[in-house]
Amino acid sequence: MEALDALLNRVSVPRLTEPAPNAAQREALFQAALRAPDHGQLRPWRFLTIEGQGREKLGELFASALHAKGDASQAALDKARAMPLRAPLLIVVVARLQDHFKVPKSEQRLAAGCAAHGILIAAHAQGVGAVWRTGDMAFDTHVHKGLGLAENEELIGYLYVGTPATEPRTAPVLATEDFVAAWGE
């Protein structure tokens, strides 16, 4: 797939099934992530892969985080446990924020987000389905601790990755003039 085609036609693919990407495909995903803009070459990101029984373990972590917040219904706990089972592979994108005289932490977060986007583009280019999810479990300190995040780290999102269960939708064509304006003329 041509790069411009991948950029113009990538869409989120929320319905995913087995198989997960193979080793060569994963290598391409992570190599694409490592090409994200990186002022100061800080490499302010890292990735956790979760698959197989690890997804069930993550579901238990989600349920325990929900339970710790208070009165969670059984239905809510069951839903939390099932969330990681929506794809054969989850990639947790983590921003590793560093004190730097020239690169603010906000820019480092953006770089980690660009790395996540690189994974999504590389997935689409290889015919792999992927969707970026956040939600409460992306911002929960109990979950962060369970995943082993350090004090200087933030969870950027969960990338759910697998084989599209259905044909991905067609990307909408948006009018650029709705988002672009000349300034200073």
MARBA-3410 file (N, C-alpha, C, O; in Angstrom, 1 decimal):
185
0.9,-1.2,0.0,0.0,0.0,0.0,0.9,1.2,0.0,1.9,1.3,0.7 ~ 0.5,2.2,-0.8,1.2,3.5,-0.9,1.0,4.2,0.4,-0.1,4.2,1.0 ~ 2.0,5.0,0.9,1.9,5.7,2.1,0.8,6.7,2.1,0.0,6.8,3.1 ~ 0.6,7.5,1.1,-0.5,8.4,1.0,-1.9,7.8,1.1,-2.8,8.3,1.7 ~ -2.0,6.6,0.4,-3.2,5.9,0.5,-3.5,5.5,1.9,-4.7,5.6,2.4
-2.5,5.0,2.7,-2.7,4.6,4.1,-3.1,5.8,4.9,-4.0,5.6,5.8 ~ -2.5,6.9,4.7,-2.8,8.1,5.5,-4.2,8.6,5.2,-4.9,9.1,6.1 ~ -4.6,8.5,3.9,-5.9,9.1,3.5,-7.1,8.2,3.8,-8.2,8.6,3.9 ~ -6.8,6.9,3.9,-7.9,5.9,4.0,-8.0,5.1,5.3,-8.9,4.3,5.4 ~ -7.1,5.4,6.2,-7.2,4.6,7.5,-8.4,5.0,8.3,-8.8,6.1,8.3
-9.1,3.9,8.8,-10.2,4.1,9.7,-10.1,3.2,10.9,-9.3,2.2,10.8 ~ -10.8,3.5,11.9,-10.8,2.7,13.1,-11.6,1.4,12.8,-12.6,1.5,12.1 ~ -11.1,0.3,13.2,-11.8,-1.0,13.0,-12.1,-1.6,14.3,-11.2,-2.3,14.9 ~ -13.3,-1.4,14.9,-13.6,-1.8,16.2,-13.9,-3.3,16.3,-13.9,-3.8,17.4 ~ -14.4,-3.9,15.3,-14.7,-5.4,15.3,-13.6,-6.2,14.8,-13.3,-6.3,13.7
-12.9,-6.8,15.8,-11.7,-7.6,15.5,-11.7,-9.0,15.9,-12.5,-9.4,16.9 ~ -11.0,-9.9,15.3,-11.0,-11.3,15.6,-9.5,-11.8,15.4,-8.6,-11.0,15.0 ~ -9.4,-13.1,15.6,-8.1,-13.7,15.4,-7.9,-13.8,13.9,-8.8,-13.8,13.1 ~ -6.6,-13.9,13.4,-5.4,-13.9,14.2,-4.9,-12.5,14.5,-5.3,-11.5,13.8 ~ -4.0,-12.4,15.5,-3.3,-11.2,15.7,-2.2,-11.0,14.7,-1.9,-12.0,14.0
-1.6,-9.9,14.5,-0.6,-9.7,13.6,0.6,-10.7,13.9,0.9,-11.0,15.0 ~ 1.2,-11.2,12.8,2.4,-12.1,13.0,3.6,-11.3,13.4,3.6,-10.0,13.5 ~ 4.7,-12.0,13.6,5.9,-11.3,14.1,6.5,-10.2,13.1,6.9,-9.1,13.5 ~ 6.4,-10.5,11.8,6.9,-9.5,10.8,6.0,-8.3,10.8,6.5,-7.2,10.7 ~ 4.7,-8.5,10.9,3.7,-7.4,10.9,3.9,-6.6,12.2,3.9,-5.3,12.1
4.1,-7.2,13.3,4.4,-6.5,14.6,5.6,-5.6,14.5,5.7,-4.5,14.9 ~ 6.7,-6.2,13.9,7.9,-5.5,13.8,7.7,-4.2,13.0,8.2,-3.1,13.3 ~ 6.9,-4.3,11.9,6.6,-3.1,11.1,5.8,-2.1,11.9,6.0,-0.9,11.8 ~ 4.8,-2.6,12.7,4.0,-1.7,13.6,5.0,-0.9,14.5,4.8,0.4,14.6 ~ 5.9,-1.6,15.2,6.7,-0.9,16.1,7.8,0.0,15.4,8.2,1.0,16.0
8.3,-0.5,14.3,9.2,0.4,13.6,8.6,1.7,13.1,9.2,2.7,13.1 ~ 7.3,1.6,12.7,6.6,2.8,12.3,6.4,3.7,13.5,6.5,4.9,13.4 ~ 6.1,3.1,14.7,6.0,3.9,15.9,7.3,4.7,16.2,7.2,5.8,16.6 ~ 8.4,4.0,16.0,9.7,4.6,16.4,10.1,5.7,15.4,11.1,6.4,15.7 ~ 9.3,6.0,14.4,9.6,7.1,13.4,8.8,8.3,13.8,8.8,9.3,13.0
8.1,8.3,14.9,7.3,9.5,15.3,8.2,10.7,15.5,9.4,10.5,15.9 ~ 7.7,11.9,15.3,8.5,13.1,15.6,9.0,13.0,17.1,8.2,12.7,18.0 ~ 10.3,13.4,17.2,10.9,13.2,18.6,11.9,14.3,18.8,13.1,14.0,18.7 ~ 11.5,15.5,19.1,12.4,16.6,19.4,13.3,16.2,20.6,12.8,15.8,21.6 ~ 14.6,16.3,20.3,15.5,16.0,21.4,15.9,14.5,21.4,16.7,14.1,22.3
15.3,13.7,20.6,15.6,12.3,20.5,15.4,11.6,21.9,16.3,10.8,22.3 ~ 14.4,12.0,22.6,14.1,11.5,23.9,13.5,10.1,23.9,13.6,9.3,24.9 ~ 12.8,9.8,22.8,12.1,8.5,22.7,11.2,8.3,23.9,11.3,7.4,24.7 ~ 10.2,9.3,24.0,9.4,9.3,25.2,8.2,8.4,25.2,7.0,8.8,25.4 ~ 8.4,7.2,24.8,7.3,6.2,24.7,7.9,4.8,25.0,9.1,4.5,25.0
6.9,3.9,25.4,7.2,2.5,25.4,5.9,1.8,25.2,4.8,2.5,25.3 ~ 5.9,0.5,24.9,4.7,-0.2,24.6,4.6,-1.5,25.3,5.7,-2.2,25.5 ~ 3.5,-1.9,25.8,3.2,-3.2,26.4,2.3,-4.0,25.4,1.3,-3.4,24.9 ~ 2.6,-5.2,25.2,1.7,-6.0,24.4,1.0,-7.0,25.3,1.6,-7.6,26.2 ~ -0.3,-7.1,25.1,-1.1,-8.0,25.9,-1.9,-8.9,25.0,-2.7,-8.4,24.1
-1.8,-10.2,25.2,-2.6,-11.1,24.3,-2.8,-12.4,25.1,-2.3,-12.6,26.2 ~ -3.5,-13.4,24.5,-3.7,-14.6,25.2,-4.4,-14.4,26.6,-5.3,-13.6,26.7 ~ -3.9,-15.2,27.5,-4.5,-15.0,28.9,-4.2,-13.7,29.5,-4.8,-13.3,30.5 ~ -3.2,-13.0,29.0,-2.9,-11.6,29.5,-4.1,-10.7,29.4,-4.3,-9.8,30.2 ~ -4.9,-11.0,28.4,-6.1,-10.2,28.2,-7.1,-10.4,29.3,-7.8,-9.5,29.8
-7.2,-11.6,29.8,-8.1,-12.0,30.9,-7.6,-11.3,32.2,-8.3,-10.8,33.0 ~ -6.3,-11.4,32.3,-5.6,-10.7,33.5,-5.9,-9.2,33.5,-6.2,-8.6,34.5 ~ -5.8,-8.6,32.3,-6.1,-7.2,32.2,-7.6,-6.9,32.5,-7.9,-5.9,33.2 ~ -8.5,-7.8,32.1,-9.9,-7.7,32.4,-10.1,-7.7,33.9,-10.9,-6.9,34.5 ~ -9.4,-8.6,34.6,-9.5,-8.6,36.1,-8.9,-7.4,36.7,-9.5,-6.9,37.7
-7.9,-6.8,36.2,-7.3,-5.5,36.6,-8.4,-4.4,36.5,-8.6,-3.6,37.4 ~ -9.0,-4.4,35.3,-10.1,-3.4,35.1,-11.2,-3.6,36.1,-11.7,-2.6,36.6 ~ -11.6,-4.8,36.3,-12.7,-5.1,37.3,-12.3,-4.6,38.7,-13.1,-4.1,39.4 ~ -11.1,-4.9,39.1,-10.6,-4.6,40.4,-10.5,-3.0,40.6,-10.8,-2.5,41.6 ~ -10.2,-2.4,39.5,-10.1,-0.9,39.5,-11.5,-0.3,39.7,-11.8,0.6,40.4
-12.5,-0.9,39.0,-13.9,-0.5,39.0,-14.4,-0.8,40.4,-15.1,0.1,41.0 ~ -14.1,-1.9,41.0,-14.6,-2.3,42.3,-14.0,-1.4,43.4,-14.7,-1.0,44.3 ~ -12.8,-0.9,43.2,-12.1,-0.1,44.2,-12.8,1.3,44.2,-12.6,2.0,45.2 ~ -13.4,1.7,43.1,-14.1,3.0,43.1,-15.4,3.0,43.9,-15.9,4.1,44.1 ~ -15.9,1.9,44.2,-17.1,1.9,45.0,-18.1,0.8,44.5,-17.7,-0.3,44.2
-19.3,1.2,44.5,-20.5,0.3,44.3,-20.6,0.0,42.8,-21.3,0.6,42.1 ~ -19.9,-1.1,42.4,-20.0,-1.5,41.0,-20.9,-2.7,40.8,-20.8,-3.6,41.6 ~ -21.8,-2.6,39.9,-22.8,-3.7,39.7,-22.0,-4.9,39.1,-21.0,-4.7,38.5 ~ -22.6,-6.1,39.2,-22.0,-7.3,38.5,-22.0,-7.1,37.0,-21.0,-7.5,36.4 ~ -23.0,-6.4,36.4,-22.9,-6.2,35.0,-21.8,-5.3,34.6,-21.1,-5.5,33.6
-21.5,-4.3,35.4,-20.4,-3.4,35.1,-19.0,-4.1,35.3,-18.1,-3.9,34.5 ~ -18.9,-5.0,36.3,-17.7,-5.7,36.5,-17.5,-6.7,35.3,-16.4,-6.9,34.8 ~ -18.6,-7.4,34.9,-18.5,-8.3,33.8,-18.1,-7.6,32.5,-17.3,-8.1,31.7 ~ -18.6,-6.4,32.3,-18.2,-5.6,31.1,-16.8,-5.2,31.2,-16.1,-5.3,30.1 ~ -16.3,-4.8,32.3,-14.9,-4.4,32.5,-14.0,-5.6,32.2,-13.0,-5.5,31.5
-14.4,-6.8,32.7,-13.6,-8.0,32.4,-13.5,-8.4,30.9,-12.5,-8.9,30.4 ~ -14.6,-8.1,30.2,-14.7,-8.4,28.8,-14.0,-7.4,27.9,-13.7,-7.8,26.7 ~ -13.8,-6.2,28.3,-13.2,-5.2,27.4,-11.9,-5.7,26.7,-11.9,-5.5,25.5 ~ -11.0,-6.2,27.4,-9.7,-6.6,26.7,-9.9,-7.8,25.7,-9.0,-8.1,24.9 ~ -11.0,-8.4,25.8,-11.3,-9.6,24.9,-11.8,-9.2,23.5,-12.1,-10.1,22.7
-11.9,-7.9,23.3,-12.4,-7.5,22.0,-11.4,-7.6,20.8,-11.8,-7.3,19.7 ~ -10.2,-7.9,21.1,-9.2,-8.1,20.1,-8.2,-9.1,20.5,-8.0,-9.3,21.7 ~ -7.5,-9.8,19.6,-6.5,-10.7,20.0,-5.2,-10.1,20.5,-4.4,-10.8,21.2 ~ -5.0,-8.9,20.3,-3.8,-8.2,20.7,-4.1,-6.8,21.2,-4.8,-6.1,20.4 ~ -3.6,-6.4,22.3,-3.7,-5.0,22.8,-2.3,-4.5,22.9,-1.4,-5.1,23.4
-2.1,-3.3,22.5,-0.9,-2.6,22.6,-1.1,-1.4,23.5,-1.9,-0.5,23.2 ~ -0.5,-1.4,24.7,-0.7,-0.2,25.6,0.4,0.8,25.3,1.6,0.4,25.3 ~ 0.0,2.0,24.9,1.0,3.0,24.6,1.2,3.9,25.8,0.3,4.4,26.4 ~ 2.5,4.0,26.2,2.9,4.7,27.4,3.8,5.8,27.1,4.8,5.6,26.4 ~ 3.5,7.0,27.6,4.4,8.1,27.5,5.4,8.1,28.7,4.9,8.1,29.8
6.7,8.2,28.4,7.7,8.2,29.4,8.2,9.7,29.5,9.0,10.1,28.7 ~ 7.6,10.4,30.4,7.9,11.9,30.5,9.1,12.1,31.3,9.4,11.6,32.4 ~ 10.0,13.0,30.7,11.3,13.3,31.2,11.4,14.8,31.4,10.9,15.6,30.6 ~ 12.1,15.2,32.5,12.4,16.6,32.6,13.5,16.9,31.6,14.6,16.2,31.5 ~ 13.3,17.9,30.8,14.2,18.3,29.8,14.2,19.8,29.6,13.1,20.4,29.6
15.3,20.5,29.5,15.4,21.9,29.4,14.7,22.5,28.1,14.4,23.7,28.1 ~ 14.6,21.7,27.1,14.1,22.2,25.8,12.8,21.5,25.4,12.1,22.1,24.5 ~ 12.5,20.3,25.8,11.3,19.6,25.3,10.3,19.5,26.5,10.5,18.6,27.4 ~ 9.3,20.3,26.5,8.3,20.2,27.6,7.6,18.8,27.5,7.5,18.2,26.5 ~ 7.0,18.5,28.7,6.3,17.2,28.8,5.1,17.1,27.9,4.7,16.1,27.4
4.5,18.3,27.6,3.3,18.3,26.7,3.8,17.8,25.3,3.0,17.1,24.6 ~ 4.9,18.2,24.9,5.5,17.8,23.6,5.8,16.3,23.6,5.6,15.6,22.6 ~ 6.3,15.8,24.7,6.6,14.4,24.8,5.3,13.5,24.7,5.3,12.5,24.1 ~ 4.2,14.0,25.4,3.0,13.3,25.3,2.5,13.2,23.8,2.0,12.2,23.3 ~ 2.6,14.4,23.1,2.3,14.4,21.7,3.1,13.4,20.9,2.6,12.8,20.0
4.4,13.3,21.2,5.3,12.4,20.5,4.8,11.0,20.7,4.8,10.2,19.7 ~ 4.4,10.6,21.9,3.9,9.3,22.2,2.6,9.0,21.4,2.4,7.9,20.9 ~ 1.8,10.1,21.3,0.5,9.9,20.6,0.8,9.7,19.1,0.1,9.0,18.4 ~ 1.9,10.4,18.6,2.2,10.2,17.2,2.8,8.8,17.0,2.6,8.2,15.9 ~ 3.5,8.3,18.0,3.9,6.9,17.9,2.7,5.9,17.8,2.7,5.0,17.0
1.7,6.2,18.6,0.5,5.4,18.5,-0.1,5.5,17.1,-0.6,4.5,16.6 ~ -0.2,6.7,16.6,-0.8,6.9,15.3,0.0,6.2,14.2,-0.5,5.6,13.3 ~ 1.4,6.1,14.4,2.2,5.4,13.4,1.8,3.9,13.4,1.8,3.3,12.4 ~ 1.5,3.4,14.6,1.1,2.0,14.7,-0.2,1.8,13.9,-0.3,0.8,13.2 ~ -1.1,2.7,14.1,-2.4,2.6,13.4,-2.3,2.6,11.9,-2.9,1.9,11.2
-1.4,3.5,11.4,-1.2,3.7,10.0,-0.5,2.4,9.4,-0.9,1.9,8.4 ~ 0.5,1.9,10.2,1.2,0.7,9.7,0.2,-0.5,9.7,0.3,-1.3,8.8 ~ -0.6,-0.6,10.7,-1.6,-1.7,10.7,-2.5,-1.6,9.5,-2.7,-2.6,8.8 ~ -3.0,-0.4,9.2,-3.9,-0.3,8.0,-3.2,-0.6,6.7,-3.7,-1.3,5.9 ~ -1.9,-0.2,6.6,-1.2,-0.5,5.4,-0.9,-1.9,5.2,-0.7,-2.4,4.0
-1.0,-2.7,6.3,-0.8,-4.2,6.1,-2.1,-5.0,6.1,-2.1,-6.2,6.1 ~ -3.2,-4.3,6.1,-4.5,-4.9,6.1,-4.9,-5.5,7.5,-5.8,-6.3,7.6 ~ -4.2,-5.0,8.5,-4.5,-5.3,9.9,-5.5,-4.3,10.5,-5.4,-3.1,10.3 ~ -6.5,-4.8,11.2,-7.5,-3.9,11.8,-7.0,-3.4,13.2,-6.3,-4.1,13.9 ~ -7.3,-2.1,13.5,-6.9,-1.5,14.7,-7.8,-0.4,15.1,-8.4,0.3,14.2
-7.9,-0.2,16.4,-8.7,0.9,16.9,-8.0,1.4,18.2,-7.6,0.6,19.0 ~ -8.0,2.7,18.4,-7.4,3.3,19.6,-8.5,3.6,20.6,-9.5,4.3,20.2 ~ -8.4,3.0,21.8,-9.4,3.2,22.8,-8.8,3.8,24.1,-7.6,3.6,24.4 ~ -9.5,4.6,24.8,-9.1,5.1,26.1,-10.1,4.8,27.1,-10.2,3.6,27.5 ~ -11.0,5.7,27.5,-12.0,5.4,28.5,-11.4,5.5,29.9,-10.2,5.8,30.1
-12.2,5.3,30.9,-11.8,5.4,32.3,-10.6,4.6,32.6,-9.7,5.0,33.4 ~ -10.4,3.4,32.1,-9.3,2.5,32.4,-8.0,3.0,31.9,-6.9,2.5,32.3 ~ -8.0,4.0,31.0,-6.7,4.6,30.6,-6.2,5.6,31.5,-5.0,6.0,31.5 ~ -7.1,6.1,32.4,-6.7,7.2,33.3,-6.7,6.8,34.8,-6.6,7.6,35.7 ~ -6.9,5.5,35.1,-7.1,5.0,36.4,-5.8,4.7,37.1,-5.0,3.9,36.5
-5.5,5.2,38.2,-4.2,5.0,38.9,-4.0,3.6,39.3,-2.9,3.0,39.3 ~ -5.1,2.9,39.7,-5.0,1.5,40.0,-4.6,0.6,38.8,-3.7,-0.3,39.0 ~ -5.1,0.9,37.7,-4.7,0.3,36.4,-3.2,0.6,36.1,-2.5,-0.3,35.8 ~ -2.9,1.8,36.2,-1.5,2.2,36.0,-0.5,1.4,36.8,0.5,0.9,36.4 ~ -0.8,1.3,38.1,0.0,0.6,39.0,0.0,-0.9,38.6,1.1,-1.5,38.6
-1.1,-1.5,38.3,-1.2,-2.9,37.9,-0.4,-3.2,36.6,0.2,-4.3,36.5 ~ -0.3,-2.2,35.8,0.5,-2.3,34.5,2.0,-2.0,34.7,2.8,-2.2,33.8 ~ 2.3,-1.6,35.9,3.7,-1.3,36.2,4.2,0.0,35.7,5.4,0.2,35.5 ~ 3.3,1.0,35.5,3.8,2.3,35.0,4.6,3.0,36.2,4.2,2.9,37.3 ~ 5.6,3.7,35.8,6.4,4.4,36.7,5.7,5.8,37.0,4.8,6.2,36.3
6.2,6.5,38.0,5.6,7.7,38.4,5.7,8.8,37.3,4.8,9.7,37.2 ~ 6.7,8.7,36.4,6.8,9.7,35.3,6.2,9.2,34.0,6.4,9.8,33.0 ~ 5.3,8.2,34.1,4.7,7.6,32.9,3.2,7.9,32.9,2.5,7.9,34.0 ~ 2.6,8.0,31.7,1.2,8.2,31.5,0.7,7.2,30.4,1.4,7.0,29.4 ~ -0.4,6.7,30.6,-1.0,5.8,29.6,-1.7,6.7,28.5,-2.6,7.5,28.9
-1.3,6.5,27.3,-1.8,7.3,26.2,-3.0,6.6,25.6,-4.0,7.3,25.3 ~ -3.0,5.3,25.6,-4.2,4.6,25.0,-3.9,3.2,24.9,-2.8,2.7,24.9 ~ -5.0,2.4,24.6,-5.0,1.0,24.3,-5.3,0.9,22.8,-6.3,1.4,22.3 ~ -4.4,0.3,22.1,-4.6,0.0,20.7,-5.0,-1.5,20.6,-4.3,-2.4,20.9 ~ -6.3,-1.7,20.1,-6.8,-3.0,19.9,-6.5,-3.4,18.5,-6.8,-2.7,17.6
-5.9,-4.6,18.3,-5.3,-4.9,17.0,-5.7,-6.4,16.7,-5.6,-7.3,17.6 ~ -6.1,-6.6,15.5,-6.4,-8.0,15.0,-6.8,-8.0,13.6,-6.6,-7.1,12.8 ~ -7.5,-9.0,13.2,-8.1,-9.2,11.9,-9.5,-8.6,11.8,-10.3,-8.9,12.7 ~ -9.7,-7.7,10.9,-11.1,-7.1,10.8,-12.1,-8.2,10.7,-12.0,-9.1,9.8 ~ -13.2,-8.2,11.5,-14.3,-9.1,11.5,-15.2,-8.9,10.3,-15.8,-9.8,9.8
-15.2,-7.6,9.9,-16.0,-7.3,8.7,-15.2,-6.3,7.9,-14.2,-5.8,8.3 ~ -15.7,-6.1,6.7,-15.0,-5.1,5.8,-14.9,-3.7,6.5,-16.0,-3.2,6.8 ~ -13.7,-3.1,6.6,-13.7,-1.8,7.2,-14.5,-0.8,6.4,-14.6,-0.9,5.2 ~ -15.1,0.2,7.1,-15.9,1.2,6.5,-14.9,2.1,5.6,-13.7,2.1,5.8 ~ -15.6,2.8,4.7,-14.8,3.7,3.9,-14.6,5.0,4.6,-15.5,5.5,5.3
-13.4,5.6,4.6,-13.1,6.8,5.2,-13.9,7.9,4.6,-14.0,8.1,3.4 ~ -14.5,8.8,5.5,-15.2,9.9,4.9,-14.3,10.9,4.3,-13.2,11.1,4.8 ~ -14.7,11.6,3.3,-13.9,12.7,2.7,-14.4,14.0,3.3,-15.5,14.4,3.1 ~ -13.5,14.6,4.0,-13.9,15.9,4.7,-13.4,17.1,3.8,-12.4,16.9,3.1 ~ -14.1,18.2,3.9,-13.7,19.4,3.2,-12.6,20.1,3.9,-12.7,20.5,5.1
-11.4,20.2,3.3,-10.2,20.8,4.0,-10.5,22.2,4.4,-10.0,22.7,5.4 ~ -11.3,22.9,3.6,-11.6,24.3,3.9,-12.3,24.5,5.2,-12.3,25.6,5.8 ~ -12.9,23.5,5.8,-13.5,23.5,7.1,-12.5,23.5,8.2,-12.9,23.9,9.3 ~ -11.3,23.2,7.9,-10.3,23.1,8.9,-9.0,23.9,8.7,-8.1,23.9,9.5 ~ -8.9,24.5,7.5,-7.6,25.2,7.1,-8.0,26.6,6.8,-8.9,26.8,6.0
-7.2,27.5,7.3,-7.4,28.9,7.0,-6.0,29.6,6.8,-5.1,29.3,7.6 ~ -5.9,30.5,5.9,-4.7,31.3,5.8,-4.6,32.3,6.9,-5.6,32.9,7.2 ~ -3.5,32.6,7.4,-3.3,33.6,8.4,-2.2,34.6,8.0,-1.2,34.2,7.4 ~ -2.5,35.8,8.3,-1.5,36.9,8.0,-1.5,37.4,6.7,-0.5,38.2,6.3 ~ -2.5,37.1,5.9,-2.5,37.7,4.5,-3.3,38.9,4.5,-3.5,39.5,3.4
END
